[in-house]
Each structure stands twice: as C-alpha cells, then as structure tokens.
Amino acid sequence: MAHFITVLLVLSLSLTFSLLPETASAQLRQNFYAKTCPNVESIVRNAVTQKFRQTFVTVPATIRLFFHDCFVQGCDASVIIQSAGSNKAEKDHPDNLSLAGDGFDTVIKAKQAVDAVPSCRNKVSCADILAMATRDVIAL
C-alpha cells in the first residue's frame, strides 16, 4: 500500500509540474549559493532530516506547502508570510487555513539553521529554502 501511495504521489507531482507554464521554469540549481553560503544544501537537508525523524507528517505537509506557494504565481514563499494588522497574508486565506503546521515548521527550522551560520544569514531566500526542503522531504 505504501508503494502505491508513493507512486501516486510521484505521478501527481509530475503532472502538476508539467502543467506549470514555461515562465515558471526552475531557476534553482545545485550549488547556486556556493559563494555566499557554501553549505546551505547540507544545512537544509540536516534540518529537514531532523524534523522528519520527529514526525513523518513533515513530508506531506512540506510538499503541500510548496504546492500552495508555487501553483498560482510562481514560487516566492509568499505563503509563509504572516498577516500584519489589517494586511491579510496569503497564509491566512481560507484556501490555505488547512495547511499543516509541520510544513511551516520544517521551513522555519531550516531557515533558522541557515541563518545561524553568520556567513549565510539573510543570504538565502525563503523560496529557495522551501524548494530545497521539499526536494529533501521527497528524497526522504
């Protein structure tokens, strides 16, 4: 049964990404931050792995968060932004209220781990961390 679910998930993601317009083509590549934050990929992978060991819900929650962030107008991590005052954020839109907190927690912990390295602080975008975290949960 687990194998069937995995296959179904991979097929769903493949179909989703094949439907995205060409303007949403991937710009993230391995070692993109080689000069500004050389270890970012391992830092994110370690944070994601630690969260994964705490709860498996990290996997579907992070994938769904990535989907909600990227599907409409491209991957910009806007779904992570908190509402402020009368400015209602995308995160608080009725369509996104059911997003699991573990997805947000995974990305927040990865961002905190990256920013804990002085040479990396505020150098890696949340959108890229979300993309790396999603890649890593799929690999796990």
C-alpha positions as CSV (number, residue, x, y, z in Angstrom):
1,M,0.0,0.0,0.0
2,A,2.8,2.4,0.9
3,H,4.4,1.8,-2.5
4,F,1.2,2.6,-4.3
5,I,0.9,5.9,-2.4
6,T,4.5,6.8,-3.3
7,V,3.9,6.0,-6.9
8,L,0.6,8.0,-6.9
9,L,2.4,11.0,-5.2
10,V,5.2,11.0,-7.8
11,L,2.7,10.8,-10.7
12,S,0.7,13.7,-9.1
13,L,3.7,15.8,-8.7
14,S,4.9,15.1,-12.3
15,L,1.5,16.0,-13.7
16,T,1.4,19.2,-11.6
17,F,4.8,20.4,-12.7
18,S,4.1,19.5,-16.3
19,L,1.1,21.8,-16.2
20,L,3.1,24.8,-15.0
21,P,3.7,27.5,-17.6
22,E,7.2,27.7,-19.1
23,T,7.7,31.0,-17.4
24,A,7.8,29.1,-14.1
25,S,10.8,27.1,-15.2
26,A,13.2,26.2,-12.4
27,Q,15.9,28.7,-11.6
28,L,17.2,27.0,-8.5
29,R,20.2,24.7,-9.2
30,Q,22.6,22.8,-7.0
31,N,25.4,25.0,-5.7
32,F,23.6,28.2,-6.6
33,Y,24.8,29.6,-3.2
34,A,28.3,28.2,-3.5
35,K,30.0,31.5,-2.9
36,T,27.5,33.2,-0.5
37,C,26.6,30.1,1.6
38,P,28.6,27.1,0.5
39,N,26.9,24.6,2.9
40,V,23.3,25.7,2.5
41,E,22.1,22.4,0.9
42,S,23.6,20.3,3.7
43,I,22.3,22.7,6.3
44,V,18.8,22.5,4.9
45,R,19.0,18.7,4.5
46,N,20.1,18.2,8.1
47,A,17.3,20.4,9.4
48,V,14.7,18.6,7.3
49,T,16.0,15.2,8.3
50,Q,15.8,16.1,12.0
51,K,12.2,17.3,11.5
52,F,11.4,14.1,9.5
53,R,12.7,12.0,12.4
54,Q,10.3,13.8,14.8
55,T,7.2,13.3,12.6
56,F,6.5,11.8,9.2
57,V,3.8,14.4,8.7
58,T,6.7,16.7,7.7
59,V,6.7,15.0,4.2
60,P,3.1,15.7,3.0
61,A,2.9,19.0,4.9
62,T,6.0,20.4,3.2
63,I,5.0,19.1,-0.2
64,R,1.6,20.7,0.1
65,L,3.1,23.9,1.3
66,F,5.3,24.0,-1.7
67,F,2.4,23.3,-4.0
68,H,0.2,26.1,-2.5
69,D,3.1,28.5,-2.7
70,C,4.2,27.7,-6.3
71,F,1.0,26.8,-8.1
72,V,-0.6,30.2,-8.6
73,Q,2.0,32.8,-9.4
74,G,5.3,31.0,-9.0
75,C,7.5,30.0,-6.1
76,D,8.1,33.1,-3.9
77,A,7.5,31.8,-0.3
78,S,4.6,34.2,0.0
79,V,2.5,31.5,1.7
80,I,4.9,31.8,4.7
81,I,4.5,35.5,5.3
82,Q,2.5,36.3,8.5
83,S,-0.5,38.7,8.4
84,A,0.2,42.1,10.0
85,G,-2.6,44.4,11.2
86,S,-5.3,44.7,8.6
87,N,-3.0,43.3,5.9
88,K,-4.2,39.7,5.5
89,A,-1.4,37.4,4.2
90,E,-1.8,34.6,1.8
91,K,-1.2,32.1,4.6
92,D,-4.5,33.2,6.2
93,H,-6.6,32.9,3.1
94,P,-9.4,30.4,3.6
95,D,-7.9,28.1,1.0
96,N,-4.7,27.8,3.0
97,L,-6.0,27.5,6.5
98,S,-5.8,23.7,6.4
99,L,-2.1,23.7,5.6
100,A,-0.4,21.6,8.3
101,G,1.8,23.4,10.7
102,D,4.6,20.9,10.3
103,G,5.3,22.2,6.8
104,F,5.7,25.7,8.1
105,D,7.8,24.4,11.0
106,T,10.1,22.5,8.6
107,V,10.8,25.5,6.5
108,I,11.2,27.8,9.5
109,K,13.6,25.5,11.2
110,A,15.6,25.1,8.0
111,K,15.7,28.9,7.6
112,Q,16.8,29.3,11.3
113,A,19.6,26.7,10.7
114,V,20.8,28.6,7.6
115,D,20.7,32.0,9.4
116,A,22.6,30.5,12.4
117,V,25.7,30.4,10.1
118,P,27.0,34.0,10.2
119,S,28.2,34.0,6.5
120,C,24.7,32.7,5.4
121,R,22.5,35.0,7.5
122,N,19.9,36.7,5.2
123,K,21.7,35.5,2.1
124,V,19.4,32.5,1.1
125,S,15.8,33.3,0.1
126,C,12.9,31.6,1.9
127,A,11.6,30.5,-1.5
128,D,14.8,28.6,-2.2
129,I,14.8,27.1,1.3
130,L,11.2,25.9,0.7
131,A,12.2,24.4,-2.6
132,M,15.3,22.6,-1.1
133,A,13.2,21.4,1.9
134,T,10.6,20.0,-0.5
135,R,13.2,18.2,-2.5
136,D,14.7,16.8,0.6
137,V,11.4,15.5,2.1
138,I,10.7,13.8,-1.2
139,A,14.1,12.2,-1.1
140,L,13.5,11.0,2.5
